[in-house]
Amino acid sequence: MKRLFIFLSGLFLIVVLMGQAKEKLSKEKEYQILSKEIEGYWINSPLILNDKIIFFYRGDGSERKVVVAGDFTDWKPLLLMEKKSTNMWQFVWEERLKKGRYRYRYVIDDIWTYDPNNTNFIVDDNGDRISYFDLEEDFIPEVTNPLWIEKDIYEFKYFDEKAKNVSLVGNFNNWNPYKHVMKYRGAGEFSIRIRLKPGIYAYCFVVDDNWVSDPKNLKQFRDSAGNIVSVFYVK
């Protein structure tokens, strides 16, 4: 009886170990598949989604700054990538682009180079590679404004490639165009983050002394003076 118990215990242990090994193998297989999919995304940088275009750069960890420049920035190195891990950098584009071909390059610590994760490139007259991507139709992301960031912080964005100065005005700052001056982020984008308590807010932008409603917020109304202002509600 004792021998039978030892035999069954040993058999049970073998079954458990086999199950754990199978589970480990399954997880490793799943990880390999996932890694392959991610690797595919890197190869096909940028990743074009419905609401954003994501540029990737995987370096060796020694980079201090990685910037994107291309047709969509007038070749000015304005789009600063965010470091997501030790060697992974990322920039998310969320503005409109017309259909067509867009060329771009990365500027890594002031050195211009192509996107190594994009197999699509052309060679210019100097023999340098220039990466590109194609949009088969107009890229119009469904972006809402303002964007909730965390707790009581909201981010307002305004896009205008020709604008020089943009301010945010509303009933939260007594319509003062000097209180919330928006910061230029590059590629025609201005943004600012402010704290807001629960309530109903009306606002608009002052663009080079011209008052305009928010084109990314469809909730608008005409005030008593005949001006169109944007509206949003903070719960």
Backbone as CSV, one residue per row, in Angstrom:
resi,resn,N_x,N_y,N_z,CA_x,CA_y,CA_z,C_x,C_y,C_z
1,MET,0.838,-1.206,0.000,0.000,0.000,0.000,0.869,1.252,0.000
2,LYS,1.933,1.181,0.813,2.843,2.315,0.909,3.538,2.547,-0.426
3,ARG,3.938,1.400,-1.088,4.600,1.519,-2.388,3.654,2.120,-3.429
4,LEU,2.379,1.721,-3.364,1.390,2.250,-4.298,1.220,3.750,-4.110
5,PHE,1.218,4.187,-2.850,1.075,5.613,-2.546,2.266,6.397,-3.094
6,ILE,3.484,5.816,-2.902,4.689,6.483,-3.406,4.652,6.565,-4.927
7,PHE,4.191,5.459,-5.563,4.111,5.418,-7.025,3.127,6.470,-7.550
8,LEU,1.939,6.537,-6.909,0.927,7.503,-7.342,1.395,8.940,-7.109
9,SER,2.096,9.146,-5.975,2.620,10.488,-5.681,3.641,10.901,-6.732
10,GLY,4.514,9.947,-7.094,5.516,10.237,-8.117,4.878,10.508,-9.459
11,LEU,3.839,9.722,-9.789,3.131,9.914,-11.054,2.452,11.276,-11.091
12,PHE,1.849,11.658,-9.957,1.193,12.966,-9.862,2.202,14.101,-10.057
13,LEU,3.401,13.931,-9.458,4.442,14.947,-9.574,4.899,15.087,-11.023
14,ILE,5.022,13.939,-11.713,5.439,13.964,-13.119,4.407,14.696,-13.970
15,VAL,3.110,14.411,-13.703,2.035,15.065,-14.453,2.059,16.568,-14.231
16,VAL,2.267,16.978,-12.955,2.327,18.407,-12.630,3.486,19.085,-13.351
17,LEU,4.673,18.430,-13.300,5.854,19.001,-13.945,5.670,19.093,-15.451
18,MET,5.032,18.058,-16.034,4.774,18.084,-17.470,3.816,19.219,-17.821
19,GLY,2.819,19.421,-16.952,1.866,20.506,-17.182,2.536,21.860,-17.102
20,GLN,3.430,22.020,-16.101,4.149,23.281,-15.962,5.063,23.524,-17.152
21,ALA,5.728,22.452,-17.609,6.619,22.576,-18.760,5.834,22.958,-20.005
22,LYS,4.638,22.335,-20.163,3.794,22.636,-21.310,3.315,24.079,-21.251
23,GLU,2.941,24.527,-20.020,2.479,25.906,-19.845,3.604,26.885,-20.148
24,LYS,4.832,26.545,-19.677,5.978,27.404,-19.929,6.275,27.474,-21.415
25,LEU,6.213,26.305,-22.090,6.451,26.260,-23.525,5.399,27.072,-24.266
26,SER,4.134,26.968,-23.792,3.047,27.706,-24.412,3.257,29.206,-24.272
27,LYS,3.690,29.654,-23.080,3.933,31.075,-22.849,5.109,31.564,-23.682
28,GLU,6.159,30.716,-23.781,7.309,31.100,-24.596,6.911,31.211,-26.066
29,LYS,6.054,30.280,-26.521,5.569,30.316,-27.893,4.752,31.581,-28.133
30,GLU,3.882,31.889,-27.155,3.057,33.091,-27.254,3.934,34.340,-27.294
31,TYR,4.990,34.335,-26.461,5.903,35.473,-26.424,6.633,35.630,-27.756
32,GLN,7.041,34.495,-28.345,7.730,34.543,-29.631,6.823,35.106,-30.719
33,ILE,5.562,34.675,-30.700,4.600,35.173,-31.687,4.379,36.666,-31.504
34,LEU,4.201,37.072,-30.230,3.986,38.483,-29.931,5.199,39.311,-30.336
35,SER,6.394,38.798,-30.024,7.620,39.507,-30.381,7.739,39.653,-31.887
36,LYS,7.331,38.607,-32.599,7.394,38.651,-34.058,6.440,39.697,-34.600
37,GLU,5.248,39.797,-33.978,4.280,40.800,-34.406,4.816,42.205,-34.143
38,ILE,5.399,42.398,-32.956,5.968,43.704,-32.623,7.117,44.025,-33.560
39,GLU,7.936,42.999,-33.835,9.051,43.190,-34.756,8.534,43.623,-36.120
40,GLY,7.379,43.055,-36.506,6.767,43.440,-37.767,6.359,44.896,-37.773
41,TYR,5.840,45.375,-36.627,5.481,46.782,-36.527,6.721,47.653,-36.689
42,TRP,7.815,47.240,-36.067,9.043,48.026,-36.168,9.531,48.088,-37.612
43,ILE,9.467,46.959,-38.304,9.919,46.917,-39.688,9.063,47.844,-40.546
44,ASN,7.778,47.897,-40.249,6.856,48.686,-41.054,6.564,50.052,-40.435
45,SER,7.542,50.606,-39.737,7.384,51.956,-39.205,7.277,52.937,-40.378
46,PRO,6.388,53.948,-40.299,5.486,54.217,-39.185,4.239,53.336,-39.224
47,LEU,3.651,53.145,-38.046,2.424,52.366,-37.925,1.246,53.315,-38.113
48,ILE,0.461,53.106,-39.168,-0.642,54.007,-39.503,-1.950,53.412,-39.001
49,LEU,-2.555,54.068,-38.015,-3.824,53.639,-37.443,-4.923,54.614,-37.855
50,ASN,-6.136,54.366,-37.380,-7.257,55.235,-37.753,-7.126,56.639,-37.185
51,ASP,-6.564,56.746,-35.977,-6.538,58.039,-35.302,-5.142,58.580,-35.048
52,LYS,-4.104,57.853,-35.478,-2.742,58.325,-35.230,-1.754,57.615,-36.146
53,ILE,-0.594,58.244,-36.322,0.524,57.643,-37.047,1.691,57.575,-36.075
54,ILE,2.203,56.368,-35.818,3.232,56.178,-34.799,4.574,55.886,-35.468
55,PHE,5.559,56.744,-35.192,6.923,56.538,-35.667,7.727,55.852,-34.561
56,PHE,8.504,54.830,-34.935,9.321,54.100,-33.976,10.800,54.248,-34.326
57,TYR,11.611,54.215,-33.301,13.055,54.071,-33.516,13.617,53.222,-32.390
58,ARG,14.309,52.153,-32.753,14.939,51.293,-31.760,16.446,51.464,-31.872
59,GLY,17.045,52.084,-30.847,18.474,52.354,-30.865,19.260,51.385,-30.008
60,ASP,20.439,51.820,-29.591,21.289,50.964,-28.759,21.341,51.436,-27.309
61,GLY,20.529,52.460,-26.991,20.471,52.947,-25.617,21.379,54.130,-25.336
62,SER,22.223,54.491,-26.294,23.162,55.596,-26.069,22.623,56.932,-26.578
63,GLU,21.486,56.910,-27.279,20.946,58.136,-27.871,20.449,59.097,-26.792
64,ARG,20.686,60.374,-27.006,20.202,61.403,-26.083,18.938,62.078,-26.608
65,LYS,18.819,62.178,-27.940,17.664,62.852,-28.536,17.408,62.293,-29.929
66,VAL,16.135,62.009,-30.215,15.736,61.529,-31.540,14.575,62.397,-32.019
67,VAL,14.694,62.933,-33.229,13.705,63.863,-33.769,13.274,63.389,-35.154
68,VAL,12.001,63.661,-35.499,11.474,63.337,-36.824,11.375,64.619,-37.642
69,ALA,11.822,64.561,-38.893,11.697,65.690,-39.817,11.296,65.147,-41.177
70,GLY,10.438,65.893,-41.881,10.006,65.401,-43.185,9.204,66.430,-43.953
71,ASP,8.534,65.959,-45.005,7.694,66.846,-45.806,6.654,67.554,-44.947
72,PHE,6.144,66.851,-43.939,5.059,67.367,-43.103,5.547,68.354,-42.046
73,THR,6.863,68.592,-41.965,7.406,69.618,-41.058,8.253,70.626,-41.824
74,ASP,8.117,70.631,-43.167,8.980,71.466,-44.015,10.450,71.152,-43.775
75,TRP,10.708,69.891,-43.435,12.056,69.376,-43.175,12.747,70.080,-42.005
76,LYS,11.948,70.617,-41.113,12.499,71.185,-39.885,12.452,70.107,-38.796
77,PRO,13.551,69.869,-38.081,13.575,68.829,-37.027,12.812,69.285,-35.786
78,LEU,11.477,69.156,-35.858,10.618,69.700,-34.809,9.947,68.640,-33.945
79,LEU,9.770,67.429,-34.477,8.975,66.420,-33.778,9.871,65.573,-32.877
80,LEU,9.932,65.955,-31.615,10.807,65.286,-30.653,10.197,63.963,-30.211
81,MET,10.934,62.880,-30.394,10.462,61.564,-29.991,10.552,61.389,-28.477
82,GLU,9.641,60.574,-27.944,9.637,60.271,-26.515,10.325,58.932,-26.274
83,LYS,11.183,58.887,-25.284,11.889,57.648,-24.962,10.974,56.767,-24.128
84,LYS,10.568,55.614,-24.692,9.609,54.738,-24.033,10.283,53.663,-23.194
85,SER,11.519,53.303,-23.530,12.273,52.305,-22.773,13.753,52.585,-22.989
86,THR,14.601,51.640,-22.604,16.047,51.848,-22.703,16.487,52.175,-24.119
87,ASN,15.903,51.482,-25.098,16.345,51.695,-26.478,15.202,51.967,-27.456
88,MET,13.993,52.186,-26.953,12.851,52.410,-27.837,12.356,53.852,-27.740
89,TRP,12.240,54.512,-28.911,11.749,55.882,-29.007,10.473,55.889,-29.838
90,GLN,9.615,56.878,-29.575,8.323,56.899,-30.259,7.809,58.328,-30.399
91,PHE,7.204,58.606,-31.553,6.481,59.870,-31.733,5.119,59.560,-32.336
92,VAL,4.075,60.198,-31.796,2.709,59.967,-32.256,2.203,61.212,-32.981
93,TRP,1.883,61.048,-34.260,1.335,62.141,-35.076,-0.182,62.028,-35.056
94,GLU,-0.868,63.146,-34.730,-2.323,63.129,-34.617,-2.967,64.291,-35.366
95,GLU,-2.296,64.781,-36.397,-2.834,65.889,-37.174,-3.215,65.421,-38.582
96,ARG,-3.976,66.261,-39.272,-4.447,65.904,-40.609,-3.312,65.900,-41.628
97,LEU,-3.411,64.963,-42.573,-2.489,64.909,-43.701,-3.284,64.528,-44.948
98,LYS,-2.986,65.183,-46.060,-3.647,64.836,-47.309,-3.033,63.554,-47.870
99,LYS,-3.815,62.845,-48.670,-3.309,61.602,-49.239,-2.107,61.894,-50.134
100,GLY,-1.202,60.928,-50.192,-0.001,61.110,-50.994,1.201,60.458,-50.340
101,ARG,2.361,60.722,-50.875,3.604,60.160,-50.351,4.309,61.193,-49.481
102,TYR,4.793,60.736,-48.322,5.486,61.614,-47.386,6.875,61.058,-47.087
103,ARG,7.876,61.892,-47.337,9.259,61.519,-47.061,9.658,62.045,-45.685
104,TYR,10.558,61.340,-45.037,11.008,61.781,-43.719,12.346,61.143,-43.379
105,ARG,13.002,61.721,-42.367,14.250,61.171,-41.837,14.261,61.370,-40.330
106,TYR,15.141,60.656,-39.657,15.349,60.836,-38.226,16.623,61.649,-38.011
107,VAL,16.599,62.466,-36.965,17.786,63.220,-36.564,18.174,62.712,-35.180
108,ILE,19.235,61.921,-35.130,19.661,61.272,-33.889,20.909,61.971,-33.368
109,ASP,20.736,62.708,-32.278,21.851,63.485,-31.714,22.510,64.339,-32.799
110,ASP,21.651,65.054,-33.558,22.070,65.995,-34.609,22.629,65.319,-35.860
111,ILE,22.524,64.009,-35.961,22.977,63.292,-37.157,21.751,62.790,-37.923
112,TRP,21.631,63.196,-39.192,20.482,62.821,-40.011,20.663,61.408,-40.558
113,THR,19.591,60.615,-40.494,19.649,59.252,-41.001,18.251,58.805,-41.416
114,TYR,18.153,57.646,-42.024,16.856,57.105,-42.444,16.245,56.285,-41.309
115,ASP,15.003,55.855,-41.509,14.308,55.025,-40.527,14.683,53.559,-40.781
116,PRO,15.479,52.945,-39.914,15.903,51.560,-40.150,14.768,50.549,-40.020
117,ASN,13.628,50.975,-39.460,12.489,50.074,-39.293,11.474,50.206,-40.423
118,ASN,11.851,50.933,-41.471,10.973,51.111,-42.626,11.705,50.614,-43.870
119,THR,11.126,49.629,-44.533,11.765,49.061,-45.723,11.540,49.920,-46.962
120,ASN,10.692,50.951,-46.844,10.416,51.835,-47.979,11.333,53.051,-47.926
121,PHE,12.140,53.224,-48.956,13.030,54.382,-48.996,13.421,54.679,-50.439
122,ILE,13.872,55.913,-50.646,14.438,56.315,-51.926,15.854,56.812,-51.657
123,VAL,16.645,56.920,-52.696,18.020,57.406,-52.570,18.124,58.729,-53.311
124,ASP,18.566,59.779,-52.608,18.646,61.093,-53.236,19.927,61.227,-54.062
125,ASP,20.151,62.414,-54.603,21.305,62.650,-55.480,22.633,62.511,-54.747
126,ASN,22.597,62.658,-53.417,23.826,62.526,-52.629,24.088,61.094,-52.176
127,GLY,23.180,60.188,-52.556,23.345,58.797,-52.157,22.794,58.488,-50.779
128,ASP,22.047,59.429,-50.189,21.475,59.224,-48.858,20.084,58.609,-48.962
129,ARG,19.787,57.707,-48.038,18.460,57.106,-47.989,17.460,58.057,-47.342
130,ILE,16.277,58.135,-47.939,15.185,58.915,-47.370,13.978,57.989,-47.251
131,SER,13.499,57.796,-46.039,12.352,56.922,-45.802,11.063,57.611,-46.250
132,TYR,10.038,56.808,-46.532,8.757,57.393,-46.911,7.618,56.452,-46.537
133,PHE,6.409,57.021,-46.492,5.191,56.229,-46.330,4.115,56.840,-47.205
134,ASP,3.155,56.022,-47.604,2.083,56.454,-48.501,0.744,56.455,-47.778
135,LEU,-0.043,57.489,-48.026,-1.419,57.556,-47.545,-2.335,57.445,-48.754
136,GLU,-3.140,56.399,-48.796,-4.028,56.182,-49.933,-5.249,57.088,-49.897
137,GLU,-5.520,57.670,-48.731,-6.617,58.627,-48.597,-6.244,59.651,-47.536
138,ASP,-7.001,60.738,-47.470,-6.705,61.775,-46.482,-6.733,61.185,-45.074
139,PHE,-5.724,61.549,-44.286,-5.659,61.089,-42.897,-6.340,62.135,-42.022
140,ILE,-7.516,61.775,-41.492,-8.293,62.698,-40.665,-8.575,62.003,-39.337
141,PRO,-7.724,62.193,-38.345,-7.927,61.526,-37.057,-9.134,62.088,-36.317
142,GLU,-9.825,61.200,-35.619,-10.970,61.625,-34.819,-10.468,62.039,-33.438
143,VAL,-10.045,63.281,-33.347,-9.476,63.796,-32.105,-10.465,64.739,-31.441
144,THR,-10.722,64.531,-30.163,-11.598,65.422,-29.420,-10.765,66.434,-28.656
145,ASN,-11.310,67.591,-28.468,-10.614,68.663,-27.779,-11.600,69.346,-26.841
146,PRO,-11.221,69.635,-25.609,-9.929,69.342,-24.991,-9.793,67.874,-24.599
147,LEU,-8.565,67.474,-24.319,-8.272,66.087,-23.976,-8.010,65.974,-22.480
148,TRP,-8.716,65.053,-21.821,-8.492,64.825,-20.398,-7.171,64.097,-20.207
149,ILE,-6.304,64.620,-19.326,-4.995,64.030,-19.081,-5.012,63.198,-17.799
150,GLU,-5.315,63.829,-16.677,-5.419,63.137,-15.394,-6.080,64.057,-14.381
151,LYS,-6.799,63.450,-13.445,-7.465,64.195,-12.373,-8.230,65.374,-12.957
152,ASP,-7.805,66.612,-12.647,-8.518,67.796,-13.132,-7.716,68.558,-14.186
153,ILE,-6.812,67.865,-14.876,-5.959,68.500,-15.882,-6.460,68.166,-17.289
154,TYR,-6.623,69.217,-18.113,-7.076,69.061,-19.491,-6.084,69.739,-20.431
155,GLU,-5.923,69.138,-21.611,-5.002,69.690,-22.604,-5.780,70.206,-23.813
156,PHE,-5.477,71.444,-24.195,-6.066,72.064,-25.376,-5.006,72.127,-26.470
157,LYS,-5.418,71.810,-27.702,-4.504,71.870,-28.835,-5.120,72.697,-29.959
158,TYR,-4.243,73.400,-30.662,-4.683,74.142,-31.844,-3.623,73.975,-32.915
159,PHE,-4.066,73.726,-34.157,-3.129,73.469,-35.245,-3.284,74.519,-36.342
160,ASP,-2.187,75.193,-36.636,-2.168,76.181,-37.716,-0.708,76.417,-38.094
161,GLU,-0.327,75.977,-39.282,1.071,76.086,-39.698,1.519,77.530,-39.907
162,LYS,0.555,78.444,-40.121,0.913,79.833,-40.382,0.830,80.714,-39.141
163,ALA,0.270,80.188,-38.061,0.085,80.988,-36.846,1.417,81.261,-36.149
164,LYS,1.511,82.429,-35.541,2.707,82.805,-34.784,2.449,82.796,-33.281
165,ASN,1.263,83.263,-32.887,0.922,83.321,-31.468,-0.514,82.839,-31.264
166,VAL,-0.693,81.945,-30.293,-2.021,81.405,-29.999,-2.240,81.417,-28.490
167,SER,-3.412,81.893,-28.073,-3.780,81.904,-26.660,-5.124,81.212,-26.480
168,LEU,-5.332,80.688,-25.286,-6.601,80.060,-24.928,-7.373,81.018,-24.032
169,VAL,-8.618,81.311,-24.404,-9.453,82.198,-23.592,-10.791,81.523,-23.329
170,GLY,-11.403,81.867,-22.204,-12.701,81.291,-21.866,-13.232,81.874,-20.578
171,ASN,-14.383,81.350,-20.145,-14.956,81.857,-18.903,-14.167,81.401,-17.680
172,PHE,-13.168,80.518,-17.882,-12.316,80.075,-16.774,-11.160,81.042,-16.515
173,ASN,-10.891,81.963,-17.448,-9.833,82.960,-17.218,-10.316,84.372,-17.552
174,ASN,-11.654,84.553,-17.493,-12.269,85.860,-17.735,-11.941,86.387,-19.129
175,TRP,-11.753,85.454,-20.090,-11.496,85.777,-21.489,-10.253,86.654,-21.652
176,ASN,-9.259,86.340,-20.839,-8.008,87.105,-20.852,-7.003,86.431,-21.800
177,PRO,-6.649,87.053,-22.921,-5.746,86.421,-23.897,-4.285,86.371,-23.458
178,TYR,-3.976,86.936,-22.300,-2.589,86.952,-21.837,-2.326,85.946,-20.714
179,LYS,-3.386,85.331,-20.219,-3.219,84.435,-19.073,-2.780,83.033,-19.481
180,HIS,-3.340,82.505,-20.571,-3.007,81.148,-21.004,-2.458,81.172,-22.433
181,VAL,-1.209,81.584,-22.553,-0.534,81.602,-23.853,-0.077,80.179,-24.171
182,MET,-0.452,79.684,-25.328,-0.154,78.301,-25.692,1.271,78.172,-26.221
183,LYS,1.868,77.014,-25.963,3.255,76.765,-26.359,3.309,76.097,-27.725
184,TYR,4.233,76.561,-28.548,4.407,75.969,-29.878,5.184,74.668,-29.763
185,ARG,4.609,73.572,-30.302,5.215,72.246,-30.186,5.910,71.798,-31.462
186,GLY,5.742,72.540,-32.534,6.321,72.141,-33.808,5.264,71.653,-34.772
187,ALA,5.568,71.741,-36.064,4.665,71.278,-37.129,3.299,71.945,-37.047
188,GLY,3.266,73.212,-36.627,2.014,73.954,-36.580,1.144,73.687,-35.375
189,GLU,1.643,72.948,-34.392,0.825,72.592,-33.230,1.137,73.471,-32.024
190,PHE,0.059,74.009,-31.416,0.144,74.760,-30.172,-0.663,74.003,-29.115
191,SER,-0.184,73.988,-27.878,-0.924,73.271,-26.841,-0.680,73.896,-25.476
192,ILE,-1.597,73.578,-24.554,-1.477,74.041,-23.177,-2.307,73.128,-22.285
193,ARG,-1.862,72.931,-21.054,-2.596,72.135,-20.073,-3.001,73.032,-18.908
194,ILE,-4.268,72.912,-18.502,-4.762,73.725,-17.393,-5.625,72.862,-16.474
195,ARG,-5.805,73.340,-15.253,-6.663,72.664,-14.280,-8.064,73.267,-14.333
196,LEU,-9.069,72.400,-14.298,-10.451,72.860,-14.362,-11.310,72.103,-13.358
197,LYS,-12.131,72.838,-12.637,-13.073,72.231,-11.705,-14.331,71.813,-12.472
198,PRO,-15.168,70.958,-11.897,-16.412,70.562,-12.567,-17.265,71.774,-12.927
199,GLY,-17.839,71.741,-14.126,-18.670,72.852,-14.574,-18.783,72.888,-16.087
200,ILE,-19.515,73.877,-16.595,-19.685,74.078,-18.033,-18.789,75.233,-18.463
201,TYR,-17.994,75.001,-19.510,-17.026,76.008,-19.933,-17.221,76.376,-21.405
202,ALA,-17.082,77.666,-21.673,-17.063,78.183,-23.040,-15.666,78.730,-23.299
203,TYR,-15.166,78.518,-24.502,-13.801,78.956,-24.791,-13.601,79.126,-26.292
204,CYS,-12.491,79.736,-26.646,-12.046,79.806,-28.037,-10.556,80.140,-28.030
205,PHE,-9.979,80.241,-29.206,-8.559,80.544,-29.328,-8.373,81.943,-29.916
206,VAL,-7.315,82.602,-29.485,-6.932,83.881,-30.077,-5.694,83.610,-30.917
207,VAL,-5.874,83.612,-32.233,-4.806,83.258,-33.165,-4.339,84.522,-33.875
208,ASP,-3.171,85.006,-33.493,-2.631,86.243,-34.073,-3.681,87.356,-34.044
209,ASP,-4.280,87.539,-32.866,-5.278,88.589,-32.588,-6.657,88.297,-33.183
210,ASN,-6.838,87.143,-33.810,-8.147,86.761,-34.336,-8.776,85.697,-33.432
211,TRP,-10.028,85.920,-33.030,-10.710,84.990,-32.139,-11.417,83.929,-32.978
212,VAL,-11.097,82.654,-32.726,-11.680,81.558,-33.510,-12.137,80.449,-32.566
213,SER,-13.188,79.734,-32.973,-13.661,78.597,-32.186,-12.750,77.399,-32.424
214,ASP,-12.949,76.352,-31.644,-12.103,75.161,-31.721,-12.590,74.259,-32.854
215,PRO,-11.806,74.084,-33.925,-12.248,73.238,-35.044,-12.341,71.758,-34.687
216,LYS,-11.754,71.358,-33.540,-11.799,69.955,-33.127,-12.909,69.677,-32.115
217,ASN,-13.705,70.688,-31.826,-14.825,70.516,-30.905,-16.096,70.966,-31.618
218,LEU,-16.971,70.009,-31.909,-18.181,70.314,-32.669,-19.284,70.932,-31.815
219,LYS,-19.091,70.944,-30.491,-20.088,71.549,-29.606,-19.831,73.053,-29.524
220,GLN,-20.650,73.819,-30.231,-20.457,75.259,-30.306,-21.796,75.977,-30.184
221,PHE,-21.730,77.244,-29.806,-22.940,78.059,-29.799,-22.551,79.516,-30.043
222,ARG,-23.539,80.317,-30.397,-23.313,81.730,-30.680,-23.712,82.551,-29.456
223,ASP,-22.773,83.357,-28.958,-23.057,84.141,-27.759,-23.883,85.383,-28.094
224,SER,-24.152,86.205,-27.071,-25.011,87.381,-27.246,-24.406,88.411,-28.189
225,ALA,-23.079,88.371,-28.346,-22.413,89.318,-29.244,-22.306,88.788,-30.671
226,GLY,-22.806,87.562,-30.885,-22.758,86.983,-32.222,-21.514,86.170,-32.502
227,ASN,-20.654,85.994,-31.489,-19.434,85.217,-31.675,-19.699,83.728,-31.460
228,ILE,-19.058,82.885,-32.262,-19.185,81.436,-32.100,-18.090,80.948,-31.159
229,VAL,-18.487,80.308,-30.067,-17.527,79.796,-29.091,-17.757,78.301,-28.899
230,SER,-16.717,77.613,-28.469,-16.792,76.177,-28.213,-17.190,75.936,-26.761
231,VAL,-17.804,74.776,-26.515,-18.318,74.466,-25.183,-17.935,73.038,-24.801
232,PHE,-17.627,72.823,-23.523,-17.440,71.466,-23.020,-17.798,71.427,-21.540
233,TYR,-18.022,70.217,-21.069,-18.510,70.013,-19.706,-17.541,69.145,-18.927
234,VAL,-17.154,69.604,-17.752,-16.278,68.839,-16.863,-17.132,68.276,-15.739
235,LYS,-17.160,66.944,-15.618,-17.979,66.308,-14.586,-17.307,66.402,-13.225
